[in-house]
């Protein structure tokens, strides 16, 4: 249970003791519930507003004339793509070639894909949501 619900449950018990009349107690509980819902709505609206502001900042960054401001997202995408290509395409092929022709060659190191996949998953998740918007006709 979240702290707000726990406090409201305690408040309901107190209201039951303050208002012995069930109708008055129910009216007070309804008022408390409405206040809780208004707070939850305000929190959701605040989160939505923050997301919209973040989207505006991202759009302004993408339109910036400096490559250091507008190019960091494509740079991360290309870095992830090159790392994936190395780890899953180039490295196994190179290992196969060296095993066949240079059996004494040292082993190649594989990249740690944990952080890379987390970063790439976040980027592709956002791209996936945008693709869904496009297919829904919201350009």
Beta strands, then each sheet from edge to edge (+ up, - down):
end
